[in-house]
């Protein structure tokens, strides 16, 4: 069979979505030597992917997946391949395409949180983009043979907002990189990496984008209050280290840091390669997320894999994914966030327990397992 995989978001520059696509393809190359795969890449990442097996082939599409060019031209290119099935790994599929497909819908966050604060566009351009998002998403949900979601939470959100057969939606959990699970770095190397980034301990770590729904501003206020309230002024400052890709929101966020007069307590680390990121996880006091909504929560699992305690918002899917291996708080209450940080800072037994539970929890998730379940789904769709 000939299967196409939408890889326009392939690569770590696309954050969690890019990691999902990259790992899906890498694992399928390890488990399926029978079907022929056409990896549908964009102009910007065509050279980033190099097939390992001869049954995996590269195809270059026209434009960015959110662009008008993609909608107008990509469907003809895909149609010309005469594919038996296409897996669109994000809702943004070419709506003129009429072939059989499955789609992964990672979340409905844009439906709930896409406001002027979450866009760099003008008012009317934002309105147009919102309409386009809703139109394409509804078409994807309605026409897909199956819908893959990364959690039961996202499945329930789709059922709540759209008329769709629940049996059509298949939750398939994602994974965590083995490189975070099997970290072997000397203390000297760890110190060298921290030094090169001008990071001193103790520090909290946040990894992800700075979209408003991520609610990172509340972490600034919490860390600032913790430092101001220190009983021993001579104690080392607690720093919030933020790892995030470049974006429009970074400049806006830096303005927030200045407005809060918290520059001394916040370190913007930018994009960090996985080897250094694994060290940051392993050396952090805790990984922390105050997100108001998520579809899965890969970064928390990465932290657990690296032996880092996780302090998490109790919103959306996060308790489903992290189970009893995280310390939860209400993300809209700064006092609860401060309490969570103080607990993990002052209670060594709690910290050890979270680390142990985290290492067990992360064993439930595997990119290989995800790929095998998705391959089973492909076969099911192709035989019905």
Secondary structure in CASP SS format (residue, H / E / C, confidence):
PFRMAT SS
TARGET T0000
AUTHOR 0000-0000-0000
METHOD secondary structure of the structure
MODEL  1
X C 1.00
X E 1.00
X E 1.00
X E 1.00
X E 1.00
X E 1.00
X C 1.00
X C 1.00
X C 1.00
X C 1.00
X C 1.00
X H 1.00
X H 1.00
X H 1.00
X H 1.00
X H 1.00
X H 1.00
X H 1.00
X H 1.00
X H 1.00
X H 1.00
X H 1.00
X H 1.00
X H 1.00
X H 1.00
X H 1.00
X H 1.00
X H 1.00
X H 1.00
X H 1.00
X H 1.00
X C 1.00
X C 1.00
X C 1.00
X C 1.00
X E 1.00
X E 1.00
X E 1.00
X E 1.00
X E 1.00
X E 1.00
X C 1.00
X C 1.00
X C 1.00
X C 1.00
X H 1.00
X H 1.00
X H 1.00
X C 1.00
X C 1.00
X C 1.00
X C 1.00
X C 1.00
X C 1.00
X C 1.00
X E 1.00
X E 1.00
X E 1.00
X E 1.00
X E 1.00
X C 1.00
X C 1.00
X C 1.00
X C 1.00
X C 1.00
X C 1.00
X C 1.00
X H 1.00
X H 1.00
X H 1.00
X H 1.00
X H 1.00
X H 1.00
X H 1.00
X H 1.00
X H 1.00
X H 1.00
X H 1.00
X H 1.00
X H 1.00
X C 1.00
X C 1.00
X C 1.00
X C 1.00
X E 1.00
X E 1.00
X E 1.00
X E 1.00
X C 1.00
X C 1.00
X C 1.00
X C 1.00
X C 1.00
X C 1.00
X C 1.00
X C 1.00
X C 1.00
X C 1.00
X C 1.00
X C 1.00
X E 1.00
X E 1.00
X E 1.00
X E 1.00
X C 1.00
X C 1.00
X C 1.00
X C 1.00
X H 1.00
X H 1.00
X H 1.00
X H 1.00
X H 1.00
X C 1.00
X C 1.00
X H 1.00
X H 1.00
X H 1.00
X C 1.00
X C 1.00
X C 1.00
X C 1.00
X H 1.00
X H 1.00
X H 1.00
X H 1.00
X H 1.00
X H 1.00
X H 1.00
X H 1.00
X H 1.00
X H 1.00
X H 1.00
X H 1.00
X H 1.00
X H 1.00
X H 1.00
X H 1.00
X H 1.00
X H 1.00
X H 1.00
X H 1.00
X H 1.00
X C 1.00
X C 1.00
X E 1.00
X E 1.00
X E 1.00
X E 1.00
X C 1.00
X C 1.00
X H 1.00
X H 1.00
X H 1.00
X H 1.00
X H 1.00
X H 1.00
X H 1.00
X H 1.00
X H 1.00
X H 1.00
X C 1.00
X C 1.00
X C 1.00
X C 1.00
X H 1.00
X H 1.00
X H 1.00
X E 1.00
X E 1.00
X E 1.00
X C 1.00
X C 1.00
X C 1.00
X C 1.00
X C 1.00
X C 1.00
X H 1.00
X H 1.00
X H 1.00
X H 1.00
X C 1.00
X C 1.00
X C 1.00
X C 1.00
X C 1.00
X H 1.00
X H 1.00
X H 1.00
X H 1.00
X H 1.00
X H 1.00
X H 1.00
X H 1.00
X H 1.00
X H 1.00
X C 1.00
X C 1.00
X C 1.00
X C 1.00
X C 1.00
X C 1.00
X E 1.00
X E 1.00
X E 1.00
X E 1.00
X E 1.00
X C 1.00
X C 1.00
X C 1.00
X C 1.00
X H 1.00
X H 1.00
X H 1.00
X C 1.00
X C 1.00
X H 1.00
X H 1.00
X H 1.00
X H 1.00
X H 1.00
X H 1.00
X H 1.00
X H 1.00
X H 1.00
X H 1.00
X H 1.00
X H 1.00
X C 1.00
X C 1.00
X C 1.00
X C 1.00
X C 1.00
X C 1.00
X C 1.00
X C 1.00
X C 1.00
X C 1.00
X E 1.00
X E 1.00
X E 1.00
X E 1.00
X E 1.00
X C 1.00
X C 1.00
X C 1.00
X C 1.00
X H 1.00
X H 1.00
X H 1.00
X H 1.00
X H 1.00
X H 1.00
X H 1.00
X H 1.00
X H 1.00
X H 1.00
X H 1.00
X H 1.00
X C 1.00
X C 1.00
X C 1.00
X H 1.00
X H 1.00
X H 1.00
X E 1.00
X E 1.00
X E 1.00
X E 1.00
X E 1.00
X C 1.00
X C 1.00
X C 1.00
X H 1.00
X H 1.00
X H 1.00
X H 1.00
X H 1.00
X H 1.00
X H 1.00
X H 1.00
X H 1.00
X H 1.00
X C 1.00
X C 1.00
X E 1.00
X E 1.00
X E 1.00
X E 1.00
X C 1.00
X C 1.00
X C 1.00
X C 1.00
X C 1.00
X C 1.00
X C 1.00
X C 1.00
X H 1.00
X H 1.00
X H 1.00
X H 1.00
X H 1.00
X H 1.00
X H 1.00
X H 1.00
X C 1.00
X C 1.00
X C 1.00
X C 1.00
X E 1.00
X E 1.00
X E 1.00
X E 1.00
X C 1.00
X C 1.00
X C 1.00
X C 1.00
X H 1.00
X H 1.00
X H 1.00
X H 1.00
X H 1.00
X H 1.00
X H 1.00
X H 1.00
X E 1.00
X E 1.00
X E 1.00
X E 1.00
X C 1.00
X C 1.00
X C 1.00
X C 1.00
X H 1.00
X H 1.00
X H 1.00
X H 1.00
X H 1.00
X H 1.00
X H 1.00
X H 1.00
X H 1.00
X H 1.00
X H 1.00
X H 1.00
X H 1.00
X C 1.00
X H 1.00
X H 1.00
X H 1.00
X H 1.00
X H 1.00
X H 1.00
X H 1.00
X H 1.00
X H 1.00
X H 1.00
X H 1.00
X H 1.00
X H 1.00
X H 1.00
X H 1.00
X C 1.00
X C 1.00
X C 1.00
X C 1.00
X H 1.00
X H 1.00
X H 1.00
X H 1.00
X H 1.00
X H 1.00
X H 1.00
X H 1.00
X H 1.00
X H 1.00
X H 1.00
X H 1.00
X H 1.00
X H 1.00
X H 1.00
X H 1.00
X C 1.00
X C 1.00
END
